[in-house]
Amino acid sequence: MAATPKTESGKPETGIPFFTETFDATGPLPRLWKAMAIDMPMTLTAEGLRFAGKRLQAQAELFSQLAHCKSLSDAVDVQSHFVETAMSDYGAEATKVMEEAQDAISREVA
């Protein structure tokens, strides 16, 4: 069996020098593609599921607390606290998701 021709850098020759040098599996473009097409979506999906679980737990706790309210005033207080916490959680989550997306890409590109 004949040996595969190599480029000057020792990479297998594809017959298309630009392609061989630019798209080799250890180069920056495949790593960037992996970061954007695989790592970032997986990271964001995992975080989204974690956050959804946290919010569903808070929703269950809200219903439990509402069931024990003795007056309309108590129910309004419980709901107000729930909304304030939810707004805070969603704001923090937006920041966290942006940071995690940036980290997932910059880890692979660096």
Secondary structure, 3 states (H helix, E strand, C coil): CCCCCECCCCCECCCCHHHHHHCCCCCHHHHHHHHHHHHHHHHHHHHHHHHHHHHHHHHHHHHHHHHCCCCHHHHHHHHHHHHHHHHHHHHHHHHHHHHHHHHHHHHHHC
